[in-house]
Amino acid sequence: MFIICFSLISLWACYNENIKEEKHVEVLPPEGVTIIMQPFDDLSPILVDSIYKRLININPSITVLEPIPLPVSAYYSLRNRYRADSLINFLWQRSTTKSVVIGLTSKDISTKKGNIKDWGVIGLAYCPGHSCVVSTYRLSKNNIESQFFKIVIHELGHTQGLPHCQKSSTCLMNDYEGGNKTDELQDFCQFCKAHLERKGLEFKITDHSSLQQSHPSCFSNTR
């Protein structure tokens, strides 16, 4: 195990999102990573199936768990939200050194951002680490499957230690900077892709049709 040193920047803005650091992380082995999908029982099974079918094309080792309720301990009653930082800690406890657990929900989630105690987000990840969570709450209903998938693999990239990418304007690891840049993102750039391959994740996107959007997207940035 090793302790992550991350003193200069502890939070990045990521499409209205913060990234947390996992305090105790074991290095993922080079032979490959199992992605464990943990849907919460509020999310449509259709969306769960959609994400699975897209992920299996770019990483062959996927496990889908039975839906479970969102933990009561993560509920923030003052805003009728769930705390994303509590959720990724909850999911981390279900991970192993050879897996990454991603929680999927339709509920509003939030975390602390700078001096703002409760900031609404669409995703949160340990960077690096073994868990992340993504919500459909702020995604376009017209094109929810494509947007959801892109955010899912963005968060998975963070769990493998990828920061926001500044090498390519179309890289999936771009910082959304509080807007909606989904239409502009196409694939991992060569630098991010090489990093993921070294980590054992086979994020090789050959069918770009799974990333394309058929409808214009709209985004409501709320707190």
Residue frames as qw, qx, qy, qz and C-alpha x, y, z in Angstrom:
[[0.000, 0.885, 0.466, 0.000, 0.00, 0.00, 0.00],
 [0.421, 0.093, -0.024, 0.902, 1.08, 3.54, -0.44],
 [0.028, -0.735, -0.418, 0.534, -0.08, 6.92, 0.72],
 [0.425, 0.679, 0.364, 0.475, -1.04, 9.38, -2.00],
 [0.306, -0.428, -0.103, 0.844, 0.76, 12.71, -1.81],
 [0.174, 0.620, 0.559, 0.522, -1.58, 15.29, -3.23],
 [0.310, -0.548, -0.387, 0.674, -0.91, 18.47, -1.29],
 [0.104, -0.138, 0.223, 0.959, -0.94, 21.12, -4.03],
 [0.493, -0.019, -0.298, -0.817, -4.34, 20.39, -5.57],
 [0.246, 0.029, 0.911, -0.329, -6.86, 18.29, -3.68],
 [0.479, 0.561, 0.610, -0.290, -9.91, 19.09, -5.81],
 [0.112, -0.062, 0.551, 0.825, -10.42, 19.58, -9.53],
 [0.547, 0.391, 0.227, -0.704, -13.57, 20.97, -11.10],
 [0.117, -0.072, 0.912, 0.387, -14.92, 18.31, -13.43],
 [0.291, -0.338, -0.645, -0.620, -18.16, 19.15, -15.23],
 [0.530, -0.556, 0.089, -0.634, -19.48, 20.46, -11.95],
 [0.949, -0.174, -0.263, 0.021, -17.58, 17.70, -10.25],
 [0.226, -0.797, 0.538, -0.154, -14.85, 17.22, -7.64],
 [0.830, 0.187, -0.520, 0.077, -12.32, 14.42, -7.45],
 [0.629, -0.707, 0.267, -0.179, -11.29, 13.03, -4.12],
 [0.359, 0.526, -0.763, 0.114, -8.09, 11.23, -3.21],
 [0.908, -0.298, -0.269, -0.120, -8.25, 7.79, -1.66],
 [0.326, -0.831, 0.423, -0.157, -6.03, 7.74, 1.38],
 [0.493, -0.373, 0.783, 0.069, -4.89, 4.11, 1.16],
 [0.777, 0.509, -0.092, -0.359, -4.61, 2.65, -2.31],
 [0.686, -0.232, 0.627, 0.287, -2.94, -0.49, -3.57],
 [0.167, 0.484, -0.537, -0.671, -1.48, -0.30, -7.05],
 [0.858, 0.292, 0.196, -0.373, -3.73, -2.10, -9.51],
 [0.651, -0.223, 0.647, 0.329, -1.97, -5.06, -11.14],
 [0.142, 0.467, -0.488, -0.723, -0.92, -4.83, -14.79],
 [0.142, 0.086, 0.955, 0.247, -2.78, -8.00, -15.81],
 [0.203, -0.436, -0.608, -0.631, -6.10, -6.21, -15.94],
 [0.170, 0.002, 0.476, -0.863, -8.86, -4.57, -13.96],
 [0.076, -0.476, -0.866, -0.137, -12.37, -5.81, -13.29],
 [0.204, -0.203, 0.010, -0.958, -15.01, -3.09, -13.44],
 [0.088, -0.383, -0.888, 0.239, -17.80, -3.78, -10.97],
 [0.220, -0.368, -0.278, -0.860, -21.04, -2.00, -11.76],
 [0.120, -0.335, -0.801, 0.481, -23.13, -1.37, -8.65],
 [0.184, -0.470, -0.393, -0.769, -26.50, 0.08, -9.65],
 [0.159, 0.097, 0.623, -0.759, -28.64, 1.59, -6.95],
 [0.198, 0.393, 0.898, 0.015, -32.26, 0.56, -7.04],
 [0.236, 0.719, 0.254, -0.602, -33.54, 3.97, -8.16],
 [0.079, 0.513, -0.547, -0.657, -31.87, 3.67, -11.59],
 [0.819, 0.354, -0.017, -0.451, -33.68, 2.25, -14.60],
 [0.784, -0.149, 0.574, 0.185, -32.50, -1.27, -15.55],
 [0.675, 0.691, 0.206, 0.155, -32.50, -0.06, -19.15],
 [0.108, 0.933, -0.318, 0.127, -29.73, 2.41, -18.37],
 [0.612, -0.525, 0.591, 0.022, -27.77, -0.21, -16.45],
 [0.829, 0.236, 0.482, 0.159, -27.97, -2.55, -19.43],
 [0.483, 0.865, 0.014, 0.136, -26.96, 0.26, -21.80],
 [0.158, -0.861, 0.480, -0.053, -23.83, 1.07, -19.80],
 [0.745, -0.263, 0.609, 0.067, -22.90, -2.61, -19.53],
 [0.790, 0.478, 0.353, 0.154, -23.19, -3.17, -23.30],
 [0.330, 0.914, -0.164, 0.173, -21.01, -0.15, -24.01],
 [0.366, -0.759, 0.533, -0.069, -18.40, -0.94, -21.37],
 [0.861, -0.089, 0.497, 0.068, -18.01, -4.58, -22.37],
 [0.721, 0.662, 0.098, 0.180, -16.87, -3.41, -25.81],
 [0.264, 0.832, -0.338, 0.352, -13.90, -1.53, -24.38],
 [0.129, -0.491, 0.774, -0.378, -13.02, -3.59, -21.29],
 [0.611, -0.031, -0.727, -0.313, -13.85, -7.31, -21.28],
 [0.389, -0.173, -0.806, 0.411, -13.88, -7.83, -17.52],
 [0.325, -0.326, 0.019, -0.888, -17.20, -6.48, -16.22],
 [0.208, -0.297, -0.902, 0.235, -19.35, -7.62, -13.31],
 [0.328, -0.420, -0.174, -0.828, -22.87, -6.28, -12.75],
 [0.059, -0.080, -0.840, 0.534, -24.20, -6.57, -9.21],
 [0.144, -0.643, -0.740, -0.133, -27.82, -6.67, -8.13],
 [0.055, -0.659, -0.042, -0.749, -29.32, -3.23, -7.40],
 [0.454, -0.357, -0.637, 0.510, -29.17, -2.10, -3.80],
 [0.131, -0.936, -0.325, -0.039, -30.71, 0.83, -1.91],
 [0.281, 0.684, -0.261, 0.620, -28.69, 3.99, -1.51],
 [0.511, -0.193, -0.646, 0.534, -27.15, 3.99, 1.97],
 [0.275, -0.875, -0.389, -0.089, -29.15, 6.04, 4.46],
 [0.585, -0.568, -0.029, 0.578, -25.88, 7.31, 5.94],
 [0.396, 0.056, 0.360, 0.843, -25.17, 9.21, 2.69],
 [0.022, 0.751, 0.571, 0.332, -28.47, 11.09, 2.65],
 [0.207, -0.056, -0.198, 0.956, -28.28, 14.86, 3.16],
 [0.032, 0.645, 0.758, -0.096, -31.78, 15.81, 4.26],
 [0.048, -0.659, -0.129, 0.740, -31.28, 19.60, 4.15],
 [0.224, 0.482, -0.439, -0.724, -30.99, 19.47, 0.34],
 [0.869, 0.228, 0.309, -0.311, -32.72, 16.15, -0.34],
 [0.555, 0.663, -0.498, -0.067, -29.49, 14.81, -1.82],
 [0.956, -0.236, 0.012, 0.176, -26.97, 12.07, -1.32],
 [0.197, -0.862, 0.417, 0.210, -23.38, 12.91, -0.45],
 [0.810, 0.507, -0.295, -0.022, -21.14, 11.63, -3.23],
 [0.135, 0.619, -0.703, 0.324, -18.10, 11.48, -0.94],
 [0.603, -0.225, 0.633, -0.430, -19.99, 9.15, 1.39],
 [0.899, 0.322, 0.086, -0.284, -21.12, 7.05, -1.56],
 [0.637, 0.584, -0.496, 0.084, -17.63, 6.47, -2.96],
 [0.154, -0.477, 0.766, -0.403, -16.43, 5.48, 0.51],
 [0.785, 0.025, 0.435, -0.439, -19.37, 3.06, 0.74],
 [0.862, 0.472, -0.120, -0.142, -18.48, 1.61, -2.67],
 [0.251, 0.684, -0.660, 0.184, -14.76, 1.46, -1.89],
 [0.498, -0.341, 0.708, -0.366, -15.51, -1.01, 0.89],
 [0.874, 0.247, 0.353, -0.225, -16.90, -3.37, -1.78],
 [0.579, 0.730, -0.358, -0.070, -13.82, -3.19, -4.00],
 [0.905, -0.254, 0.166, 0.299, -10.65, -5.27, -4.18],
 [0.315, -0.631, 0.392, 0.591, -7.11, -4.50, -5.30],
 [0.277, 0.006, 0.767, 0.579, -8.00, -5.87, -8.73],
 [0.093, 0.644, 0.719, 0.245, -11.30, -4.08, -9.19],
 [0.032, -0.018, 0.072, -0.997, -12.96, -0.70, -9.48],
 [0.056, 0.559, 0.812, -0.156, -16.54, -0.26, -8.26],
 [0.045, -0.114, -0.202, -0.972, -18.72, 2.31, -9.98],
 [0.162, 0.462, 0.737, -0.466, -22.01, 3.29, -8.43],
 [0.021, -0.247, -0.559, -0.791, -24.87, 4.28, -10.75],
 [0.015, 0.530, 0.686, -0.499, -27.81, 6.37, -9.59],
 [0.117, 0.641, 0.479, 0.588, -30.48, 8.76, -10.82],
 [0.388, -0.823, -0.365, 0.198, -30.56, 10.72, -7.55],
 [0.129, 0.922, -0.160, 0.327, -29.09, 14.15, -6.92],
 [0.837, -0.265, -0.189, 0.440, -25.59, 13.88, -5.46],
 [0.044, 0.952, -0.112, 0.281, -23.25, 16.47, -4.01],
 [0.791, -0.164, -0.250, 0.534, -19.96, 17.08, -2.29],
 [0.277, -0.848, -0.034, 0.451, -17.91, 19.94, -0.86],
 [0.634, 0.519, 0.176, 0.545, -16.25, 22.27, -3.35],
 [0.260, 0.443, -0.196, 0.835, -13.87, 24.84, -1.91],
 [0.103, -0.049, 0.514, -0.850, -15.83, 26.93, 0.57],
 [0.654, -0.075, -0.227, -0.718, -19.15, 25.59, -0.68],
 [0.449, -0.252, 0.780, -0.357, -20.34, 22.93, 1.71],
 [0.601, 0.278, 0.740, -0.116, -22.83, 21.25, -0.60],
 [0.233, 0.531, -0.423, -0.696, -22.22, 21.44, -4.36],
 [0.857, 0.288, 0.321, -0.281, -24.31, 19.42, -6.80],
 [0.081, -0.523, 0.750, 0.397, -22.27, 17.09, -9.02],
 [0.847, 0.259, -0.222, -0.407, -22.77, 14.47, -11.69],
 [0.924, 0.091, -0.335, 0.161, -19.87, 12.31, -10.57],
 [0.323, -0.819, 0.443, -0.168, -17.14, 11.84, -8.01],
 [0.922, 0.194, -0.308, 0.130, -14.09, 9.58, -8.02],
 [0.648, -0.644, 0.279, 0.297, -11.10, 8.68, -5.92],
 [0.649, 0.738, -0.124, 0.138, -8.10, 9.74, -8.01],
 [0.495, 0.093, -0.801, -0.322, -6.47, 7.28, -7.96],
 [0.455, -0.163, 0.652, -0.585, -8.57, 4.72, -6.17],
 [0.034, 0.065, 0.987, 0.141, -11.06, 1.89, -6.40],
 [0.114, 0.616, 0.766, -0.143, -14.46, 3.55, -6.50],
 [0.038, 0.035, -0.172, -0.984, -16.50, 6.27, -8.13],
 [0.257, 0.548, 0.741, -0.293, -20.14, 7.26, -8.51],
 [0.007, 0.044, 0.442, 0.896, -22.11, 8.79, -11.38],
 [0.276, 0.497, 0.638, -0.519, -25.60, 10.29, -11.42],
 [0.237, 0.423, 0.651, 0.584, -28.01, 10.92, -14.30],
 [0.068, -0.731, -0.528, 0.426, -29.76, 13.69, -12.36],
 [0.022, 0.768, -0.076, -0.636, -28.20, 16.56, -14.36],
 [0.292, -0.112, 0.745, 0.590, -27.89, 14.85, -17.74],
 [0.410, 0.199, -0.295, -0.840, -29.95, 15.59, -20.82],
 [0.663, 0.144, 0.646, -0.349, -33.06, 13.43, -20.96],
 [0.695, 0.618, -0.103, -0.353, -32.92, 13.57, -24.78],
 [0.679, 0.524, -0.504, 0.104, -29.54, 11.87, -24.93],
 [0.608, -0.672, 0.330, -0.264, -29.06, 10.37, -21.53],
 [0.981, -0.058, 0.133, 0.127, -27.44, 7.07, -22.54],
 [0.674, 0.535, -0.103, 0.499, -24.57, 8.63, -24.49],
 [0.079, -0.794, 0.280, -0.533, -23.90, 11.31, -21.87],
 [0.805, -0.512, 0.219, -0.201, -24.06, 8.80, -19.04],
 [0.956, 0.115, 0.028, 0.270, -21.56, 6.52, -20.76],
 [0.467, 0.656, -0.193, 0.561, -19.07, 9.30, -21.38],
 [0.342, -0.742, 0.315, -0.483, -19.21, 10.42, -17.75],
 [0.949, -0.283, 0.123, -0.057, -18.85, 6.80, -16.58],
 [0.876, 0.211, -0.041, 0.432, -15.61, 6.25, -18.47],
 [0.133, 0.774, -0.218, 0.580, -14.38, 9.73, -17.50],
 [0.609, -0.656, 0.277, -0.349, -14.77, 8.78, -13.83],
 [0.983, -0.083, 0.091, 0.138, -13.18, 5.38, -14.38],
 [0.612, 0.578, -0.171, 0.512, -10.21, 7.20, -15.90],
 [0.205, -0.775, 0.310, -0.511, -9.86, 9.22, -12.71],
 [0.874, -0.428, 0.189, -0.132, -9.78, 6.04, -10.61],
 [0.911, 0.161, 0.041, 0.377, -6.72, 5.03, -12.61],
 [0.520, -0.510, 0.015, 0.685, -4.96, 8.26, -11.69],
 [0.355, 0.430, 0.410, 0.722, -5.76, 10.29, -14.80],
 [0.030, -0.491, -0.274, 0.827, -6.13, 14.03, -14.15],
 [0.496, 0.773, 0.279, -0.281, -8.04, 16.28, -16.49],
 [0.705, 0.145, 0.409, 0.561, -6.45, 16.23, -19.91],
 [0.085, 0.858, -0.032, -0.505, -4.95, 19.32, -21.51],
 [0.383, -0.252, 0.700, 0.548, -3.35, 17.48, -24.44],
 [0.008, 0.225, 0.759, 0.611, -6.43, 17.26, -26.64],
 [0.355, 0.001, 0.141, -0.924, -9.68, 19.21, -26.79],
 [0.747, -0.016, -0.381, -0.544, -11.58, 16.04, -27.75],
 [0.330, 0.153, -0.888, 0.281, -10.15, 13.73, -25.08],
 [0.584, -0.521, -0.565, -0.261, -12.72, 12.11, -22.80],
 [0.595, -0.408, -0.433, 0.541, -10.68, 13.26, -19.79],
 [0.139, 0.470, 0.077, 0.868, -11.23, 16.95, -20.58],
 [0.056, -0.329, -0.573, 0.749, -12.39, 19.25, -17.81],
 [0.105, 0.659, 0.683, 0.297, -15.96, 20.28, -18.58],
 [0.206, 0.053, -0.128, 0.969, -15.36, 23.62, -16.79],
 [0.219, 0.341, 0.521, -0.751, -18.91, 23.92, -15.56],
 [0.527, 0.363, -0.220, -0.736, -20.47, 23.53, -19.01],
 [0.860, 0.144, 0.472, -0.131, -21.49, 20.68, -21.25],
 [0.146, 0.660, -0.603, -0.424, -18.71, 19.65, -23.63],
 [0.735, 0.002, 0.672, -0.094, -20.04, 16.16, -24.25],
 [0.734, 0.652, 0.156, -0.113, -20.51, 16.67, -27.99],
 [0.264, 0.859, -0.438, -0.019, -16.86, 17.62, -28.39],
 [0.410, -0.515, 0.749, -0.077, -15.39, 14.55, -26.69],
 [0.754, 0.370, -0.407, -0.358, -14.56, 11.59, -28.91],
 [0.919, 0.024, -0.353, 0.171, -12.01, 9.23, -27.35],
 [0.631, -0.685, 0.128, 0.343, -9.09, 9.09, -24.96],
 [0.334, 0.864, -0.368, -0.079, -6.10, 10.90, -26.42],
 [0.795, 0.317, -0.488, 0.173, -2.91, 8.90, -27.04],
 [0.115, 0.460, -0.625, 0.620, -1.41, 10.01, -23.74],
 [0.615, -0.237, 0.394, -0.640, -4.42, 9.07, -21.60],
 [0.934, 0.152, -0.191, -0.260, -4.89, 5.84, -23.53],
 [0.591, 0.408, -0.619, 0.318, -1.26, 4.85, -22.92],
 [0.200, -0.391, 0.600, -0.669, -1.70, 5.55, -19.21],
 [0.813, -0.083, 0.199, -0.542, -4.78, 3.32, -19.02],
 [0.877, 0.286, -0.382, -0.053, -3.05, 0.51, -20.89],
 [0.301, 0.439, -0.694, 0.484, -0.19, 0.61, -18.40],
 [0.439, -0.245, 0.529, -0.684, -2.78, 0.22, -15.65],
 [0.154, 0.044, 0.987, 0.022, -4.29, -2.82, -17.34],
 [0.462, 0.545, 0.467, -0.521, -7.52, -1.25, -18.54],
 [0.374, 0.133, 0.713, 0.578, -8.33, -2.09, -22.13],
 [0.264, 0.741, 0.334, -0.519, -10.18, 1.12, -22.96],
 [0.215, -0.151, 0.639, 0.723, -9.77, 0.69, -26.69],
 [0.475, 0.571, 0.394, -0.542, -12.70, 2.39, -28.33],
 [0.259, -0.054, 0.743, 0.615, -13.05, 1.04, -31.85],
 [0.028, 0.599, 0.724, 0.341, -16.76, 1.66, -32.36],
 [0.109, -0.047, -0.193, 0.974, -17.14, 5.41, -32.01],
 [0.349, -0.416, -0.518, -0.661, -20.84, 5.19, -32.78],
 [0.548, -0.513, -0.634, 0.186, -21.37, 4.31, -29.13],
 [0.353, -0.364, -0.253, 0.824, -20.05, 7.76, -28.21],
 [0.024, 0.217, 0.365, 0.905, -22.00, 9.79, -30.73],
 [0.198, 0.396, 0.575, -0.689, -25.04, 11.79, -29.75],
 [0.177, 0.433, 0.747, 0.473, -28.16, 11.91, -31.88],
 [0.130, -0.879, -0.417, -0.193, -29.77, 14.90, -30.17],
 [0.177, 0.625, -0.281, 0.707, -28.43, 18.22, -28.90],
 [0.559, -0.359, -0.647, 0.374, -27.78, 18.17, -25.19],
 [0.163, -0.775, 0.015, -0.610, -28.72, 20.68, -22.55],
 [0.591, -0.097, -0.614, 0.514, -27.26, 21.06, -19.10],
 [0.351, -0.835, -0.127, -0.404, -28.58, 22.72, -15.98],
 [0.487, 0.227, -0.562, 0.628, -25.80, 23.65, -13.58],
 [0.523, -0.701, -0.150, -0.461, -27.46, 23.72, -10.16],
 [0.120, 0.408, -0.722, 0.545, -26.22, 23.66, -6.64]]
